[in-house]
């Protein structure tokens, strides 16, 4: 046997900070699959990685930026989108992706999400939704389904959950989709499509959290995957008002919104920048 023969590398070696592997995500967690889909989409889109930035907030999914071998920022809780907005407005040539979780993006960071979508900031936001605050003990979140158990709702969640695609659509997002980690090919293609378009793009990724959410709801990771297989329906162009998470009725997946409208930077240029300056820049 030739000892000098090199072992084949991982296809994503160039996009991973391999010195930080193994990662911290729990066995059965879906974040790694969602993160892999995001990196594959980044690679296959052939975007300029020297001009690509990944921004994450706090939480299990928020650790993603630390493993990406591009310029990356692990920001304060709920502030991933304003960090990303500042980068995009300061340097419109950047490709900016936000990779974070449902608690970070839609609880403490919810107001930032609404206004970034309203302004149509040119960002791609990938939200891993595992229905709870997985990193801090499994507390109830804004996305926890009705009657689901968490550490802070041991008798069942009495509150309705956010319909994230509807919230994104109502706020003005120009691209909205939802997939699960079981639908890896669809998810990867959707993220790639979002990368290659202008405007505020939002992709929800349903992912299991077997240690905190699953254990309290008597659901193992494989049980969750079976739900994703048997109780989901791909219905592209479904109206976002139909997309509440309801495991009894079934969960709708697909691409729901794909429209064009001027981005935040384009509106700013048209409204606020002197025409003479813009003409000089074009001439140069």
C-alpha positions as CSV (number, residue, x, y, z in Angstrom):
1,X,0.0,0.0,0.0
2,X,1.4,3.4,-1.0
3,X,1.6,5.4,2.3
4,X,2.3,8.6,0.3
5,X,-1.0,8.5,-1.5
6,X,-3.1,11.5,-0.4
7,X,-6.5,10.9,0.9
8,X,-9.3,12.6,-1.1
9,X,-10.4,15.9,0.4
10,X,-13.9,16.9,1.3
11,X,-15.7,18.8,-1.5
12,X,-16.2,21.7,0.9
13,X,-12.7,21.9,2.3
14,X,-12.1,25.2,0.7
15,X,-15.2,26.7,2.3
16,X,-14.7,25.2,5.8
17,X,-12.4,26.3,8.6
18,X,-11.3,22.7,9.1
19,X,-9.1,23.7,12.0
20,X,-12.4,24.3,13.9
21,X,-13.8,20.9,13.2
22,X,-15.4,18.9,14.8
23,X,-18.3,21.3,15.3
24,X,-20.4,21.7,18.4
25,X,-23.8,20.7,17.0
26,X,-25.5,17.7,18.7
27,X,-26.0,14.3,17.2
28,X,-29.1,14.3,15.1
29,X,-29.2,18.1,14.8
30,X,-30.2,19.4,11.4
31,X,-28.1,22.6,11.4
32,X,-25.1,20.9,9.9
33,X,-27.2,19.7,6.9
34,X,-28.6,23.2,6.4
35,X,-25.1,24.7,6.7
36,X,-23.7,22.3,4.2
37,X,-26.5,23.1,1.7
38,X,-25.7,26.8,2.2
39,X,-22.0,26.3,1.4
40,X,-22.7,24.0,-1.6
41,X,-25.0,26.7,-3.0
42,X,-22.4,29.3,-2.4
43,X,-19.8,27.2,-4.3
44,X,-22.1,26.2,-7.2
45,X,-23.3,29.7,-7.7
46,X,-19.7,30.6,-8.6
47,X,-20.0,33.9,-6.7
48,X,-16.8,35.7,-5.9
49,X,-15.9,34.3,-2.5
50,X,-13.4,37.2,-2.0
51,X,-16.5,39.4,-2.0
52,X,-18.7,37.1,0.1
53,X,-19.7,37.6,3.7
54,X,-21.5,35.4,6.1
55,X,-23.2,36.9,9.2
56,X,-24.7,35.0,12.1
57,X,-26.3,35.9,15.4
58,X,-26.5,34.1,18.7
59,X,-27.7,30.5,19.1
60,X,-26.9,27.0,17.8
61,X,-27.3,28.1,14.1
62,X,-25.4,31.3,14.9
63,X,-22.2,29.3,15.2
64,X,-22.3,28.7,11.5
65,X,-20.3,31.8,10.5
66,X,-17.4,30.6,12.6
67,X,-17.0,27.5,10.4
68,X,-17.3,29.3,7.0
69,X,-14.0,30.0,5.4
70,X,-15.0,33.4,4.1
71,X,-15.2,36.8,5.8
72,X,-17.6,36.0,8.6
73,X,-19.1,37.7,11.6
74,X,-20.7,36.1,14.7
75,X,-22.7,39.1,16.0
76,X,-24.6,40.0,19.1
77,X,-28.0,38.5,19.8
78,X,-30.7,39.5,17.3
79,X,-28.4,41.8,15.4
80,X,-27.2,39.7,12.5
81,X,-29.4,41.6,10.0
82,X,-28.4,45.1,11.0
83,X,-24.7,44.1,10.8
84,X,-25.3,42.6,7.4
85,X,-27.3,45.6,6.2
86,X,-24.5,48.0,7.2
87,X,-22.0,45.9,5.2
88,X,-24.2,45.7,2.1
89,X,-24.9,49.5,2.1
90,X,-21.3,50.4,2.7
91,X,-20.1,48.1,-0.1
92,X,-22.9,47.1,-2.5
93,X,-20.5,44.8,-4.3
94,X,-20.5,42.3,-1.4
95,X,-22.5,39.1,-1.5
96,X,-24.0,39.0,2.0
97,X,-25.7,35.9,3.5
98,X,-27.3,35.8,7.0
99,X,-27.3,32.3,8.5
100,X,-29.0,32.1,11.9
101,X,-31.9,30.6,13.9
102,X,-35.5,31.3,14.5
103,X,-35.0,32.7,18.0
104,X,-32.2,35.1,16.9
105,X,-34.0,36.3,13.7
106,X,-37.6,36.4,14.8
107,X,-37.7,37.1,18.6
108,X,-35.1,39.6,19.7
109,X,-34.2,40.3,16.1
110,X,-37.7,40.4,14.7
111,X,-38.0,44.1,14.2
112,X,-34.7,44.1,12.2
113,X,-36.1,41.4,9.9
114,X,-39.3,43.3,9.2
115,X,-37.5,46.5,8.2
116,X,-34.8,44.9,6.2
117,X,-37.5,43.1,4.2
118,X,-39.5,46.3,3.9
119,X,-36.5,48.2,2.5
120,X,-35.6,45.2,0.2
121,X,-32.0,45.2,1.3
122,X,-30.1,42.9,-1.0
123,X,-29.5,40.0,1.5
124,X,-30.0,36.3,1.5
125,X,-31.4,35.2,4.9
126,X,-31.3,31.5,5.8
127,X,-33.3,30.7,9.0
128,X,-32.9,27.3,10.6
129,X,-36.1,26.8,12.5
130,X,-35.9,24.1,15.2
131,X,-38.9,25.4,17.2
132,X,-37.1,26.3,20.4
133,X,-34.1,28.0,21.9
134,X,-31.9,25.0,21.5
135,X,-28.6,26.4,22.8
136,X,-29.8,27.9,26.1
137,X,-31.9,25.0,27.4
138,X,-34.9,24.5,25.1
139,X,-37.1,27.4,26.1
140,X,-40.3,28.3,24.2
141,X,-39.7,30.4,21.1
142,X,-41.8,32.5,18.7
143,X,-41.9,29.5,16.4
144,X,-42.8,26.8,18.9
145,X,-45.9,25.0,17.7
146,X,-49.1,25.3,19.7
147,X,-49.2,22.8,22.6
148,X,-45.6,21.7,22.1
149,X,-43.6,21.2,25.3
150,X,-40.4,23.1,26.1
151,X,-38.6,23.8,29.4
152,X,-40.7,26.9,29.9
153,X,-44.0,25.4,28.7
154,X,-43.9,21.9,30.3
155,X,-47.7,21.6,30.0
156,X,-47.7,22.7,26.3
157,X,-47.3,26.0,24.5
158,X,-50.5,28.0,24.9
159,X,-49.5,30.6,22.2
160,X,-49.8,30.4,18.4
161,X,-46.5,30.4,16.5
162,X,-45.3,32.8,13.8
163,X,-45.9,31.8,10.2
164,X,-42.4,32.8,9.0
165,X,-43.0,32.8,5.2
166,X,-46.2,34.9,5.8
167,X,-44.3,37.4,8.0
168,X,-41.5,37.7,5.3
169,X,-44.1,38.2,2.5
170,X,-46.1,40.7,4.5
171,X,-42.9,42.7,5.3
172,X,-41.9,42.9,1.6
173,X,-39.4,40.1,1.0
174,X,-39.1,39.5,-2.8
175,X,-38.1,35.8,-2.5
176,X,-39.6,33.4,0.1
177,X,-39.2,29.7,0.3
178,X,-39.4,26.9,2.9
179,X,-37.7,23.4,2.9
180,X,-36.7,20.8,5.4
181,X,-33.2,19.3,5.8
182,X,-34.6,16.1,4.3
183,X,-35.3,18.0,1.0
184,X,-31.6,18.8,0.7
185,X,-31.5,19.1,-3.1
186,X,-34.4,21.4,-3.2
187,X,-33.0,23.4,-0.3
188,X,-29.6,23.8,-2.0
189,X,-31.1,24.8,-5.3
190,X,-33.3,27.4,-3.5
191,X,-30.4,29.0,-1.7
192,X,-28.4,29.1,-4.9
193,X,-31.3,30.8,-6.6
194,X,-31.6,33.3,-3.8
195,X,-27.9,34.1,-4.0
196,X,-28.1,34.9,-7.8
197,X,-31.0,37.4,-7.5
198,X,-31.3,40.9,-6.2
199,X,-33.4,41.9,-3.2
200,X,-34.3,40.5,0.2
201,X,-34.5,36.7,0.0
202,X,-35.7,34.5,2.8
203,X,-35.5,30.7,3.1
204,X,-36.9,28.9,6.1
205,X,-35.3,25.5,6.9
206,X,-37.1,23.1,9.2
207,X,-34.6,21.1,11.2
208,X,-34.8,18.7,14.1
209,X,-33.5,19.5,17.6
210,X,-33.6,16.0,19.2
211,X,-31.8,16.9,22.5
212,X,-34.0,19.7,23.7
213,X,-37.2,20.0,21.6
214,X,-37.4,16.4,20.5
215,X,-36.8,14.9,23.9
216,X,-39.5,16.9,25.6
217,X,-42.0,16.1,22.8
218,X,-41.0,12.4,22.7
219,X,-39.7,12.7,19.2
220,X,-36.4,11.3,18.1
221,X,-34.4,12.7,15.1
222,X,-35.5,9.9,12.9
223,X,-39.1,10.4,13.9
224,X,-38.8,14.1,12.8
225,X,-37.3,13.0,9.5
226,X,-40.2,10.6,9.0
227,X,-42.6,13.6,9.6
228,X,-40.7,15.5,7.0
229,X,-41.1,12.7,4.5
230,X,-44.8,11.7,5.2
231,X,-46.4,15.0,6.4
232,X,-45.0,17.6,3.9
233,X,-46.4,18.7,0.6
234,X,-44.5,20.6,-2.0
235,X,-46.8,23.4,-3.3
236,X,-44.9,26.1,-5.1
237,X,-46.7,29.4,-5.3
238,X,-48.9,28.6,-2.3
239,X,-50.2,31.8,-0.7
240,X,-48.1,32.5,2.5
241,X,-51.3,32.6,4.6
242,X,-51.6,28.8,4.1
243,X,-48.3,28.1,5.6
244,X,-48.9,27.7,9.3
245,X,-47.0,24.8,10.9
246,X,-49.6,22.1,11.4
247,X,-48.3,18.6,11.7
248,X,-51.8,17.1,11.6
249,X,-52.9,18.9,8.5
250,X,-49.4,18.7,6.8
251,X,-46.7,21.2,6.2
252,X,-46.4,23.0,2.9
253,X,-43.0,23.4,1.4
254,X,-41.8,25.2,-1.8
255,X,-41.0,28.5,-3.3
256,X,-43.9,30.9,-2.6
257,X,-42.7,34.4,-3.6
258,X,-40.3,35.4,-6.4
259,X,-40.8,39.0,-7.6
260,X,-38.7,41.9,-8.6
261,X,-38.8,45.4,-7.1
262,X,-36.1,48.1,-6.6
263,X,-33.6,47.3,-3.8
264,X,-32.8,49.6,-1.0
265,X,-29.6,50.8,-2.6
266,X,-31.3,51.4,-6.0
267,X,-34.0,53.5,-4.3
268,X,-31.4,55.4,-2.3
269,X,-29.5,56.2,-5.5
270,X,-32.6,57.3,-7.4
271,X,-33.8,59.5,-4.5
272,X,-30.8,60.8,-2.6
273,X,-27.6,60.8,-4.7
274,X,-26.9,63.8,-7.0
275,X,-27.3,62.8,-10.6
276,X,-24.1,64.6,-11.5
277,X,-22.1,62.3,-9.2
278,X,-23.8,59.2,-10.5
279,X,-23.0,60.3,-14.1
280,X,-19.4,60.9,-13.2
281,X,-19.1,57.4,-11.6
282,X,-20.6,55.8,-14.7
283,X,-18.2,57.7,-16.9
284,X,-15.2,56.6,-14.8
